[in-house]
């Protein structure tokens, strides 16, 4: 899973969108996707409340997460 985030930056006072990381999950369930994203946010001291979007890249993606 590639992690691209759209994030409100307190430092720059604007929305920032970027590729940030990849997580290798194989055939993961929604809870695994959520855990990987939350771990990334925690590891990088990003505030959950500032997260602007989560999106999927195609029809084979686990829609239970979205």
N, C-alpha and C positions, 0 to 999 in steps of 0.2 A: 504494500500500500504506500503510495507516495502521499506525503502530507504537504499540502499547499494551504496556507492560511491567509484569510483576510482579517486583519486585526487593527483595532484602534490603538494608535501609539500615543501615549501620554507625552512621550519625549518630543515627537515631531508634530503633535496636534493634528494628525490626519490619519486616514485609513492607509494601511500598508498591506500589500498582497505579495506573497512570495512563496517559493518552494523552500521548505525547511528541513525535510528529512524523509527517509524511507523506512518502513517497518515491514519485515518479512514475516507474514502471518499464515501463508498457505490458505487453506479453506477455513476462514475464521467466521465465527458467529458475531452477531452485533455487539455482544458484551466485550469481545476481544478487541474489536475496532474502537469502541469507546475507551477501554482501558489504555490502549496504545496512544490515543490522542491525549487523554488526561495525563498520562505519564510524561508525554512530551511537554505539555504545558507546565506541569510541576517542575520538571527537570530544568526548564528555562525560566522559571519564576514569572510566568505569564498569567495574568488574571483571567479567570474563567468569564467574568462579566464583560470583558473587553472583546471576547471572541464574537466576530460578526457573522461568520458563515461556516457551514460544513456542506460539502456537496459531493456528488458521486460522478463517476466518469463513464458510466454505461449501464446497459440493462442487466448485466450479470452481477452487479454490485449488490451487497446485502442491504435491502431497503428497510429492514427492521431498525437499523441504526438511524437512518435519516428521519 
